[in-house]
Amino acid sequence: MNNSKNIGHEIRMGVIAVVIPAIVFIAALIIPGVLILDYVHVLFGALWTGIDVFLGLIFFIVLSGMEDKIRSDISFRLIPMLLYFIPAMSVFTPLLGFALAIRENIFKLDCLFIAIITISIVLAVVSFAVIVPAIYSIYNGFKSNTVDESMNGKLLMRIAEAASIQMVLQIVIISLMAYIVVFI
């Protein structure tokens, strides 16, 4: 497969995967009130958590039994979207949550919000220090037409493992946010 010819289409789709959330993010911040802001925050959080459940649980199990060549072929379609979408969600979702807490006048630096902020920072670090570099390495191989299928397989497993960590942390943060909604 000549990856350099097909990668342009994949990148265009990746750009769409960040531009649309960016427009929705800005609109949610501009529109007064909490309804749209809350809806978009929950929607983005659900999308991000869903991707992590897919990558960290389902994808991890499926990848574990595949040959490197098959993993590499799968990554060709998946990587460009993830290169854009995961960083967008890992930035927009916590910022929307912070804006929502400010707009609802419930933000205070107590143990609960410090825990949420800490988890949000860890989620962003895992995204930008582990997942994005692995995605970018795979993408560069496709772009330069020097695909190392064995390395791609290892990098995909690293992405799936990091997504597993994010999945657990997101369940914790969702539980903390549910506590806020019910008790604060």
N, C-alpha and C positions, 0 to 999 in steps of 0.2 A: 504494500500500500504506500503510495506517495503521500506522506503526511503533510508536506509543505503546501500542497495544492488544496487540501481539505481544511487545514488549520484556520484559514481566514474565515470560513463560514462559522466554525466553532467559536472563534473569538468574537465575531459579531453577535452571536447568541449570548456569549458571556457578558458583553457590554450591555446588552438589553437586560440581562439579569441583575445589573447594578443600577442602570439608569431608571428603570421603572420603580424599584424600591426607593431610590433617591428622590424622585418626584413625589412619591407618596409620603415619604418622610418629611419633606419640606411642607407639603400641603397640611399634614397633621399638626405641624408646629405652628403654622400660620392661622389655621381655622380656630376661632375662639371656642372655648368650652372644653369639656373633657371627653365627650362621647367619641369623637373621631380619633382623638389622641389615644384614648384607651383602646379602642378597636384596633388601630394600626399597631400599637405596642403588643397587644395580645396576638394579633395575626402574625407579625414578624417573629415573635417569640415561638409561636406554634410552628412556623416554617423552619426556623433554626433548630428547634428541638426535634422536629420531624426528620430533618436531614441528619442530625446526629444519631437519632435512633436508627435510621436507615444505614448510615455509614458505620456506626459503632456496634450495631448488633447484627442486623440482617446481612449487610455487606461483608462484615468481618467473617461471619460464619461461612458465607458463600465463597469468599475469596480464599479462605483457608484450604479449601479442597481443589483449587484450580491450579493449572500450570501457568508459568510465567507469561507465556505467549498470550493466553486467553486474558489474563489480568491486564497485560499491556494493551490489548485490543479494546477492552472495556474502558480503560483509562483514557484512551484517545477521545472518546465522546464525552466522558464525564469531567475531565480535568478543566477544560476551558470554562465551563459553567461554574465549577467550584472555585476557580481562581478569582472570580469576581464576586460570586454570591456569598460565600462564607465570610469574607472580610466585611462586606456590606452589612450583613445581618449581625455580625459581632460588634459592629460600631453602632448601627442604627437602633437596635433593640434596647441596649442599656441607656442610650441617650434619650430615647422616647420614654423609658421608664423613669428616668430622672426628671424629665420635663413634666411628666404626668404627676409625679410626687410633689413637685414644686407648684404646679397649677392647682392641684387639689389641696395644697397647703398642709400636707402631712409629712413632709420631709423634715427630719431632725437627726442630728448625729448621735443617735443612741446605738445600743448594741445591735439591734435588728438591722438598721440601715447600714451600719458599718459592715456587718456580715454580708449584706447584699452587695455593697460596693466592692468588698474584697473578692467575693465570688465572681462578680462581673469583670474585675481586673484579671483574675486568673483565667477566666474564659477567653478574654481578649488575648492574653499572653499565649495560651495554648493555640489559639487561632493563628496569631501572627508569628510565633516563634517555632511552631511545629508543623501545623497543617499547611499554611501558605508556602513556606519554603519547600516542603515536599511536593506540593502541587506545582510550584514554579519550576522545580528541577525536572519533573516529568514533562511539563509544557516545553521547556527549552530543548529537551531531547526530540520532541515531536517537531518543533519549529526548525531545528537544524538538521532534521532527518537522520539523527544518530541515536536511535532508540535502543536503550539497553534494557531488554525485557526483564532480565533478572533484577536489575536495580528498580525498575518500575514496580515490579511485584513487591519488593521490600518497602518501597515508598508508599504504595497503596496500603499495605498492612500498617505502616506507621500512621497514616491518615486515619485508618479505621480504629486503631488503638487510641489515638488522641480524641477522636470523635466519641469513643466510649467514655473517656474521662469527662468530656464536655456533657455528655448525656446525663451522667450521674450528678454533676454539678448543677445542671439545669433543673433536674428534679428537685434538688435541694432549694434552689432559688425560687422555683415555682411554689414550693411549700411555704417558704418565708413570705412570698407575696400574697399567697392565699390567706395566711395568718393576718397580714395587714388589712386585706379587704374585709375579713370577717370581724376582727377585733379592734381595729383602729379607725 
